[in-house]
Amino acid sequence: MPTLSDPIEMLRPPVLRFGAGQIDRLADWMSQQGYRNPVVVADPVNAARLQVLGLGQVNCFGTVVPEPNIDNLNAAVNAADGADCVIGFGGGSAMDLAKLVAVMAGQNVTLGDISGPHRAPPRRLGLVQIPTTAGTGSEVGTRALVTDPGTQAKIATESQHMLADLAIVDPALTYSVPPFVTAATGVDAMAHCVEAFTSKRAHTIIDSYALQGIELVGKYLRRAVEDGSDAEARAGLSLAALYGGVCLGPVNTTAGHAVAYPLGTRHHLAHGIANALIFPHVLALNAPAAADKTQAICNALGFDANGSQAVLAGANEFCEALGLDMRLRAHGVPEDDLPAMATEAHAIRRLLDWNPVDLSVADIQSIYRAAY
């Protein structure tokens, strides 16, 4: 069990601006810092609304893809030639690429040179992160993930040099997110909090952020799905995602994300829905090993935690009430790939080693079959 005296290190952007309308302060900050040639890293949807940044004509790499791979990263790095600041504008994929672009541009390094922990060089460019979904919390973190197209494995890079100079969390930027994406990314934000809360390396400080994040999702996610213009609900979810990002730094995720990753890398499910599909099963499986914390999670989400089956049923119902089809087969995952997915997920030791329950390949395959 974690104690208050356990050591912990928490890194945060030196400037974090939260609240509706905060995007309007970006241009002044850029001017104050002397940045005159920024490049925006965005997905096509956000690349089509660059005017909200208030920067006028601005260079943009606007083809970030879901679950970006090394080719997508290298194209983004090339697009940043001559830039003095990188702006990540979008969901976790855009912000993760922005982090990597900021440390790679002009440095003559490859992803292989910097992947892993603490290998990235000090960046020469400024870095701003602006989330447009309430999901990953990547805006406050130091990690980035891209997929190796050859192995279909996610490559993790972590460095304090990938921490943003400025993070702007403006809930108004999420109003246009459609219900399905709102639901899936909201469950992803909650999963960050839940997995950190129940992790073997959980910490009392992080537990406070985690539980608040879960409570915010329980209170606001369904409201935001039902009415995307609900300003209070959108702000609550943006804060939940931010808290989830806080949890990722010193603690990180566990089995839920490890089991979800092959759904994205092998079958191109978006990160949010992949984690939503797995969340109820891992929560229930971990319940006996984290009984008190599971009870707190279920209370926050409004369902009963009296036994693993009740946890599984309650978590499934919570997600289904958001309009999510919780069957893997409904999302195009082929049944004959479940064994290979289980083997691949089991190899993600950087996450699985911290899960409260040790999972075998057979255990993971059972999760997939139960979710199928």
N, C-alpha and C positions, 0 to 999 in steps of 0.2 A: 504493500500500500504506500502511496506517496505521502510524504510529510512536508510540512512547511519549510523545513531546513534543507530539503534536497536541492542541489544546485540546478540552475537553469539559466539559459541565455536567450534573450528575446531581442530581435532586431526589427525595427520599424522604419518606414520612410520618414525622413526628417520633417516632411510636411505632408499632412493628411487632411484633406478638406472633405467634409461629409455634409450632405444636405441638398435639397432641391435648389437649383440655380447656381451651384458652385462651379459648374462648367464655364460660366460667364467670367470667371476670374483667371482662366487659363492664359489668355493673351497677355494680360498684365504681367503674370509671373514669367512667361517666356521672355518678355521684353526686359524685365528686371534682371534676368539671368544672362541676357545678351545673346540668346539663341535666335538666329535669323534664317536658318535653313533646316528646319525639322523634316523628318520623314515619318509619316503615319503608317503603322502596321495594322491592317484591318482585314476583316472578312468582306466579301462583296456587299453585304447588306449595309454595314457601317461605312464602307467606302463611298456609298451613295448618299451619305448624309454628313459629309465633312463640314458643311457650313455650320453645324451646331458647335464646332470647336472655336469658332470666332477668329480663325487665323487667316482668313482670306484664301487665296490660292496656295495650296500646300502640296508638296510631293507626297505620294501615297503608294505603298505596296498594298494593293487591295484585293489580293487573291489568297489570303490565308484560308486553308481548308480545315474542316473538322479533323481532329486527330492528325495534325500536320506531321509530315515526314521530313527526312533530311533534305530531299530535293526542294521542298517548299521553304525550308529554312535557308538553304543556300541562295535561292532566288531572292529572298527577303534581304539577306546580307548584301547581295550585289546591288539591290535597289537603294541601299543606304549609303552608297558611295558619295562622299562629299557632304553628308549631313552632319550637323552638329548636335542634334538631339533626336531621340527616338521616342515616338508616342505610341504606346499600345492602346488600341481603341477597339474594344469588342469583348468577347468572352475569354475564357482561359486560354484558348489556342492562340489568339492574337497577342495576349499579354505575355504568354510564355515565349513566343517567337520574338517579341520586342526585347525581352530580357537578353536572349541569346544574341540577337542582332547588336545590341548595345555593347556587348563585350567582344564580339567578333569583328565588327566593321572596322576596317583599316588596320587590323592587327595581324593579318596573314596567319590565322589559326583556323583549324578545322574543328568540327564538333568532337572528333576523337581526341583532339589535343586538350580539350577542356572538360569533357564529360566526367561525371563522378563528383565527389565532394571537393570543394576548395581548390580547384585547378584553373579557374578562369582568371585571366589577367585583369588588372584594373582597367576600367573602360575609359575611353577618351571622349565619349559622347554623353550628353545628358539623357535621363530616362524618366518619362512620365507614363503613368498607367491610369487608364480610364475605363472601368468596367461598364458594359452595357447590359449585362445580365446579372442576376443575383444568384451566383452559383459557386465559382471556384475560389474566390478570395485571393486570386493570384496577384492582385494589385499590391498586397502588403507582404508578399513572400519573396524568398530567395531561390526557389526551385523552378525548374522548367523541364518539361517532358516533350520529346519528339519521338517518332517511330522510325526504327530502322526498317526500310522496305525489304531488305534481304531476309532478316530474321523475324520480322513482324513483332519484335520486342520493343518496349518503350525504353528509351535511353534517358536517364535522369541526370541533370546537371544542377549543382547547388553551389552558390557562391554569394558572399556578402556584396560582391561587386555587381550583382544582378538586382540589388535592392533599389527601388525607384527613388529618385530625388523628390518627386511629387506624386501623390496618389489622389485622384479626385473621384469620390464616390457620390455621384449625383443620381438619386433614385429616379428623377424625371427621365433619365435616359433609358430606363427600363419599361416605361409605360407602354411602349409599342410591342413589347415581347409577347408573342402569341401564347395562348393558354397552355398548350402542350409543352412548349419550351420553358415557360414559367414553372410548371409543375416539376418537370424533370430536373431543371437546374436547382430548384428549391430543395428537392430531396437530396441532390448532390451536396449542397451546402450543409444540410442536416447531417449527411453521412460523414462529412469531415469532422463535425463536432462529436458525433456518436462514436466514431472509431478512435478519436483521440481520447475521449472520455473513458473508454473501456480498455484502452491500450495497456500493455504491461509497463510502458514507460510514462503513463499518465502522471500529471503533476498537479498539485493543489491549485496553483495559479491558473493553469490552463483549464482545469476542471470548471472554474468559474465562468470563463468565456464559453466553454463548450455547452454547459447547461443553459446558459442564457441564449445561446444560438438555437438550441433545440426548442426552447420555449417560444422563441420568436417565430420559428417555422410552424410550430403547432398552433400559434395564435393567428398568423397572417397568411400562410401559404394558400389555403383554400379561398380566402377572400380575394387575393390577387389573381388567382386563376379565374374566379367568377367575374371579377371586375378589374380589368387591367389598369383602369384610371383611378383606382382606390389609392390615393396618395399615402395614407398612413400605412396601408398594407405593403405597398412597394418600398417605403422607407424601412419598415420592419424587416423585410426580406433582405434588403441591401445590407442592413446591419448584421443580420444573421450570417450572410456570406462573408462579410468582413471578419466576424468572430471566427468563422470556420478557417479563414486564411491565417488568423492568429494561431489557431490550434496546429496548423500544418507545420509551422516553423520548428519549434522545439520538440514536438511529439510526432506529428504526421499520422497517416492513416494505417490501417492494418488489412485484415483479410477481405473486407468488403471491396476495397479498391483493387486488390490483387486479383480477386476472382472476376471483377468487372473488366479489367484491362483487355483480355482477349476478345471480348465482345466488340471493342472499338478497333483494335489493331487487326483482327482477322475478318470482322464482318461489318466494320465501319459504322457501328452504332455510335451516336453522339455520346460524349462522356456522361452527360447528365442522365439520360435514360438507361445507359448501361449500369450505372451505380444504383439507380432506382430499382431496377429489376432484381438486383442481388441483395439490396439492403435488408428486406424482411428476413431472408433466410440466414444471413450471418448474424443478425441481431438475435434471432431465436437460438441459433447454435451456441452463441457465446453466453446466453442468459445464465446457465448454471454456474459459470465461472465468474460472473459479474452481476450477481443477483440484485444487490442494492442499487447499483447504477442502472441496471436494466429497468428496475421499478421506477426510478426517477425519469428515465427516458419515456417510458410508456405513459406515466402520469402527465408529462409535458405534452404528449401527443394525443392524450385523451382516450386511451384504451387500457384494458386490463393486462396485467403481467403475471397472472397466476398460472405458471407453467409455460414451457417452451411452445407448446401448441397454441396457447392463447396469445403469446407474443407474436408468433408467426401470423396468426389470423388477424390480429389487430393491426400489425404493420402493413399487411397486404391490403386490408380494408382502408387504411389511411391513404395509401397510394392510389387505390382504385377510385376512391372518392374524389380524387383530383383529375379523373378522366384518363388515367394511365392503364393500358392493357398490360398486365403483369406477367404475360406468358412469353418466354423467349421465342417460341415458334411464330408468334404474331409479329415479330420484328425481323423475320427472315433468317434466323439462326438455324443452320441445318443440324438435325439431331445426330448425324453420323460424325460431326466434328466435336462433340462434347468430350470424348476421351482426350483428344489432342489439346483442346482448350484447358482441360484439367491439368495435364502435364505442364503446359506452358505457365499457367497461373501458379502452380506449386513451386516453380523455379524462382518466383519473385520473393526472395528471402528478405530483402530489405524491408518489406512490409509484413510478411507472414510471421517472421520471427518474433514480432511484437504483439501478435494476436493473443488474447487471453486463453484460447484453446488451440492446441497444436493440430493442424489439419493435414491429413494425408492426401495423396492424389485421389484415392477412392472417396474420401470425404468431399473433396471439391467436385468430383464428378456427380456425387449424390446431390449437391446443391444445385448444379446445373439441371439435373433430371427433375428435381422437385420444382424448379422454376420453369421448366420447359412447357 
